[in-house]
Amino acid sequence: MAWRMLEYYLLITNAFNQAPFQQILYVGKAPLTIPRGIIESKLHFSYELIDIQQLDCQPLLASAAIEDNLLAILCRIDNQPQAIRAILEKIIRLDENAKQDALKKLGILAGLRTLELQQLINVEEVENMPITIDKADNLWFREGQIEGELTLLRRPMERRFGTLPLWTLERLNHATCEELETWGIQLLEAKRLEDNFN
């Protein structure tokens, strides 16, 4: 990244005869590890590095643009339920196509944040807001449903049969929601781990 930023610096300076002020806005989920520049024996180059989680979400929440409102969940949020409710209240006023588009984007952005925030959006959206979502067509909800089914099945399996072998974990991790439900029912009568997958 540092060398790419230096390349941009040279290209922009050469094209416009003016040195740019460079910033990187980091939006990832993992801790920030990007270097802040290059320090070599005869080269010192730096740029500003900003973690979006350090920025206040309020200006984005106050914006009239739904895109800004959605980006707000990546920033520092002091009151998550209040912020999510404010975003969802704006989403429900959109026309149906824009509403579905905004919900998909909200799901993608929530994936860059904590599981608690994802669950909060899910609960607020489904239980407390008049928003209709076709969960069968929504990848975010499908993945959440599969993850929940997997957790509910794996724990009782481990309790009953002990540490699960690799082949079992691979089957579970690549299963559909329907398969997980079936195996959950079969677990009640299975005498051996192998029986559970027949």
C-alpha positions as CSV (number, residue, x, y, z in Angstrom):
1,M,0.0,0.0,0.0
2,A,2.8,2.4,0.9
3,W,4.5,2.0,-2.5
4,R,1.2,2.3,-4.3
5,M,0.5,5.6,-2.5
6,L,4.0,6.8,-3.5
7,E,3.2,5.9,-7.1
8,Y,-0.1,7.9,-6.9
9,Y,1.8,10.8,-5.4
10,L,4.3,10.9,-8.3
11,L,1.6,10.4,-11.0
12,I,-0.6,13.2,-9.6
13,T,2.2,15.6,-9.0
14,N,3.5,15.0,-12.6
15,A,0.0,15.4,-14.1
16,F,-1.1,18.5,-12.3
17,N,2.2,20.0,-11.2
18,Q,0.9,20.1,-7.6
19,A,1.6,17.7,-4.7
20,P,-1.5,16.0,-3.4
21,F,-2.5,15.7,0.2
22,Q,-3.0,11.9,0.6
23,Q,-5.3,10.1,3.0
24,I,-6.2,6.5,3.4
25,L,-9.6,5.7,4.9
26,Y,-9.5,2.2,6.4
27,V,-12.9,0.5,6.7
28,G,-11.8,-3.1,7.5
29,K,-13.0,-5.3,10.4
30,A,-9.5,-6.4,11.5
31,P,-7.2,-4.2,13.5
32,L,-5.4,-1.5,11.4
33,T,-2.0,-2.7,10.3
34,I,-1.3,-0.6,7.2
35,P,2.0,1.2,7.3
36,R,1.9,5.0,7.5
37,G,4.6,5.5,4.9
38,I,8.0,4.5,3.7
39,I,11.3,5.0,5.6
40,E,14.3,4.0,3.6
41,S,17.9,5.2,3.9
42,K,17.3,8.0,1.3
43,L,13.5,8.1,1.1
44,H,11.0,9.3,3.6
45,F,7.4,9.4,2.4
46,S,4.2,9.4,4.5
47,Y,0.4,10.0,4.2
48,E,-2.4,10.3,6.7
49,L,-4.1,7.0,7.7
50,I,-7.6,7.2,9.2
51,D,-9.6,4.3,10.7
52,I,-13.2,5.0,9.9
53,Q,-14.2,3.6,13.3
54,Q,-12.6,6.6,15.0
55,L,-14.8,9.0,13.1
56,D,-18.1,10.3,14.6
57,C,-21.1,8.8,12.8
58,Q,-23.4,11.8,13.5
59,P,-22.6,13.9,10.4
60,L,-23.3,10.9,8.2
61,L,-26.5,10.1,10.1
62,A,-27.7,13.7,9.7
63,S,-27.1,13.6,5.9
64,A,-30.1,13.6,3.6
65,A,-28.3,11.0,1.4
66,I,-29.1,7.3,2.3
67,E,-25.6,6.3,1.2
68,D,-24.1,8.5,3.9
69,N,-26.5,7.1,6.4
70,L,-25.5,3.6,5.6
71,L,-21.8,4.4,5.9
72,A,-22.5,5.7,9.4
73,I,-22.5,2.2,10.8
74,L,-18.8,1.9,9.9
75,C,-18.0,4.9,12.1
76,R,-17.9,5.3,15.9
77,I,-21.4,4.7,17.2
78,D,-22.1,5.6,20.9
79,N,-25.7,4.4,20.8
80,Q,-26.0,1.6,18.3
81,P,-29.8,0.9,18.7
82,Q,-30.6,4.5,18.2
83,A,-28.4,4.8,15.2
84,I,-29.7,1.7,13.5
85,R,-33.3,2.8,14.2
86,A,-32.5,6.2,12.6
87,I,-31.1,4.5,9.5
88,L,-34.0,2.1,9.2
89,E,-36.6,4.8,9.6
90,K,-35.1,6.5,6.5
91,I,-35.0,3.3,4.6
92,I,-38.7,2.5,5.1
93,R,-39.5,5.9,3.4
94,L,-37.8,4.8,0.2
95,D,-39.6,3.3,-2.8
96,E,-39.5,-0.6,-2.9
97,N,-36.5,-0.9,-5.2
98,A,-34.4,1.6,-3.4
99,K,-35.5,0.1,-0.1
100,Q,-34.3,-3.4,-1.0
101,D,-31.0,-2.0,-2.4
102,A,-30.4,-0.1,0.8
103,L,-31.1,-3.2,2.9
104,K,-28.6,-5.2,0.9
105,K,-26.0,-2.5,1.3
106,L,-26.7,-2.3,5.0
107,G,-26.2,-6.1,5.3
108,I,-22.9,-5.9,3.5
109,L,-21.6,-3.0,5.6
110,A,-22.7,-4.7,8.8
111,G,-20.5,-7.6,7.8
112,L,-17.5,-5.4,8.4
113,R,-18.5,-4.8,12.0
114,T,-19.2,-6.8,15.1
115,L,-21.6,-9.7,15.2
116,E,-23.6,-7.8,17.8
117,L,-24.2,-5.0,15.4
118,Q,-25.3,-7.5,12.7
119,Q,-27.7,-9.1,15.1
120,L,-29.0,-5.7,16.2
121,I,-29.8,-4.8,12.6
122,N,-31.5,-8.1,12.1
123,V,-33.7,-7.8,15.2
124,E,-34.6,-4.2,14.6
125,E,-35.4,-4.8,10.9
126,V,-37.5,-7.9,11.2
127,E,-39.3,-7.4,14.5
128,N,-39.7,-3.6,15.0
129,M,-39.9,-2.0,11.6
130,P,-42.5,-2.3,8.8
131,I,-40.0,-3.6,6.3
132,T,-40.7,-6.6,4.2
133,I,-37.7,-8.7,3.2
134,D,-37.6,-11.8,1.0
135,K,-35.2,-13.8,3.1
136,A,-34.9,-16.5,0.5
137,D,-33.3,-14.0,-1.9
138,N,-31.3,-12.1,0.7
139,L,-27.7,-13.6,1.0
140,W,-27.1,-11.8,4.3
141,F,-30.1,-13.4,6.0
142,R,-29.4,-16.8,4.4
143,E,-25.9,-16.8,5.7
144,G,-27.1,-15.7,9.2
145,Q,-29.7,-18.4,9.2
146,I,-27.2,-21.1,8.2
147,E,-24.7,-19.9,10.9
148,G,-27.4,-20.1,13.5
149,E,-28.5,-23.6,12.5
150,L,-24.9,-24.7,12.4
151,T,-24.3,-23.5,16.0
152,L,-27.5,-25.1,17.3
153,L,-26.5,-28.4,15.7
154,R,-22.8,-28.6,16.4
155,R,-22.9,-28.1,20.2
156,P,-25.3,-30.9,20.9
157,M,-23.3,-33.2,18.5
158,E,-20.1,-32.4,20.4
159,R,-21.8,-33.0,23.7
160,R,-23.2,-36.3,22.6
161,F,-20.3,-37.7,20.5
162,G,-17.3,-35.8,21.8
163,T,-14.8,-33.9,19.5
164,L,-16.1,-34.0,16.0
165,P,-13.8,-35.5,13.3
166,L,-12.6,-33.4,10.3
167,W,-15.0,-35.1,7.9
168,T,-18.0,-34.1,10.1
169,L,-16.9,-30.5,10.3
170,E,-16.5,-30.3,6.5
171,R,-20.0,-31.7,6.0
172,L,-21.4,-29.2,8.5
173,N,-19.6,-26.2,7.1
174,H,-20.7,-26.9,3.6
175,A,-24.3,-27.9,4.4
176,T,-27.4,-26.1,3.3
177,C,-29.9,-24.8,5.8
178,E,-32.3,-27.7,4.9
179,E,-29.5,-30.3,5.5
180,L,-28.7,-28.8,8.9
181,E,-32.4,-28.9,9.9
182,T,-32.6,-32.6,8.8
183,W,-29.5,-33.6,10.7
184,G,-30.8,-31.8,13.8
185,I,-33.9,-33.9,13.8
186,Q,-31.9,-37.1,13.1
187,L,-29.6,-36.3,16.0
188,L,-32.4,-37.2,18.4
189,E,-32.3,-40.9,17.4
190,A,-28.8,-41.3,16.0
191,K,-26.7,-43.9,18.0
192,R,-23.5,-43.2,16.2
193,L,-22.2,-40.0,14.6
194,E,-22.2,-41.6,11.2
195,D,-26.0,-42.4,11.6
196,N,-26.7,-38.7,11.9
197,F,-25.8,-38.1,8.3
198,N,-27.7,-40.9,6.6
